[in-house]
Amino acid sequence: MYAVVETGGKQYKVQVGQTIEVDKLPLAVGEKVSLDKVLLVATDKGVKVGNPSVQGAKVEATVTLQDAYRKVLVFKYRAKKRYRRRSGHRQQFTRLRIDRIVA
């Protein structure tokens, strides 16, 4: 059994017991979250496709980590003009453990 959920403008294929990293959610570690925007649910009985989401379906998950990825350096320069700019960015994320798929 698996489902396709949308959160943070991105889609994820999830199964029970799997961990996924999504854009930061305003939750503390250990909190439960219910992802209601389920686009597809596949079971051994068949596949339910939403229009745009499956009615009554949800994916329950637990927050296991709040962290940030490694820093990505951005470097701009213009040759022969003494122009150099360096900046960095660390994208924050939330790691979720999928507990249950309700279809």
C-alpha positions as CSV (number, residue, x, y, z in Angstrom):
1,M,0.0,0.0,0.0
2,Y,1.3,3.4,-0.9
3,A,0.0,7.0,-1.3
4,V,1.0,10.2,-3.1
5,V,0.8,13.3,-0.9
6,E,1.4,16.9,-1.5
7,T,3.0,19.3,1.0
8,G,5.1,22.4,0.5
9,G,4.2,22.4,-3.2
10,K,5.9,19.1,-3.8
11,Q,4.6,15.6,-4.2
12,Y,5.9,12.5,-2.3
13,K,5.2,8.8,-2.8
14,V,5.0,7.3,0.8
15,Q,4.6,4.0,2.4
16,V,4.1,3.0,6.0
17,G,7.4,3.0,8.0
18,Q,9.1,5.3,5.4
19,T,10.8,8.5,6.4
20,I,10.7,11.6,4.1
21,E,12.1,15.1,4.3
22,V,9.7,17.9,3.5
23,D,10.0,21.7,3.6
24,K,9.9,23.0,7.1
25,L,6.6,22.6,9.0
26,P,6.0,24.6,12.2
27,L,5.9,21.6,14.5
28,A,8.0,20.3,17.3
29,V,9.8,16.9,17.3
30,G,7.5,14.1,18.4
31,E,4.3,15.8,17.3
32,K,1.8,14.1,15.1
33,V,0.8,15.6,11.7
34,S,-2.0,14.6,9.4
35,L,-1.3,15.2,5.7
36,D,-4.8,15.7,4.2
37,K,-3.9,16.5,0.6
38,V,-3.7,12.9,-0.7
39,L,-3.6,12.7,-4.5
40,L,-3.5,8.9,-5.0
41,V,-4.0,5.8,-2.8
42,A,-3.0,2.4,-4.1
43,T,-4.0,-0.8,-2.2
44,D,-4.2,-4.4,-3.1
45,K,-7.9,-3.8,-4.0
46,G,-7.1,-1.1,-6.6
47,V,-6.0,2.5,-7.1
48,K,-8.0,5.6,-6.1
49,V,-7.1,8.7,-7.9
50,G,-8.2,12.1,-6.6
51,N,-9.8,15.0,-8.4
52,P,-7.6,16.8,-7.2
53,S,-7.5,14.8,-3.9
54,V,-9.0,11.6,-2.6
55,Q,-12.0,12.3,-0.4
56,G,-11.6,11.0,3.2
57,A,-8.0,9.9,2.7
58,K,-5.1,11.1,4.9
59,V,-1.6,10.2,5.8
60,E,-0.6,10.3,9.5
61,A,3.0,10.9,10.3
62,T,5.3,11.8,13.3
63,V,8.0,14.6,13.2
64,T,11.4,13.0,14.0
65,L,13.7,15.9,13.2
66,Q,13.8,19.6,12.5
67,D,17.1,20.6,10.8
68,A,18.8,22.3,7.9
69,Y,20.7,20.9,4.9
70,R,24.4,21.7,4.3
71,K,25.2,25.2,3.2
72,V,25.1,25.8,-0.5
73,L,27.6,28.5,-1.6
74,V,26.6,31.0,-4.3
75,F,29.5,32.9,-5.9
76,K,29.1,35.7,-8.5
77,Y,31.9,37.6,-10.2
78,R,32.6,39.7,-13.2
79,A,35.9,39.0,-14.9
80,K,38.4,41.9,-14.9
81,K,36.0,44.2,-13.0
82,R,37.0,43.5,-9.3
83,Y,33.4,42.4,-8.6
84,R,33.0,39.4,-6.3
85,R,30.0,38.4,-4.1
86,R,29.7,35.2,-2.0
87,S,26.6,34.2,-0.2
88,G,25.3,31.0,1.3
89,H,22.0,29.4,2.0
90,R,20.8,26.5,4.3
91,Q,17.4,25.2,3.5
92,Q,15.4,24.1,6.5
93,F,13.5,20.8,6.5
94,T,11.3,18.5,8.6
95,R,11.8,14.8,8.7
96,L,8.6,12.8,8.9
97,R,8.0,9.1,9.7
98,I,4.9,7.7,8.0
99,D,2.7,5.9,10.6
100,R,-0.5,5.2,8.8
101,I,-2.3,5.6,5.5
102,V,-6.1,6.0,5.9
103,A,-8.0,5.5,2.7
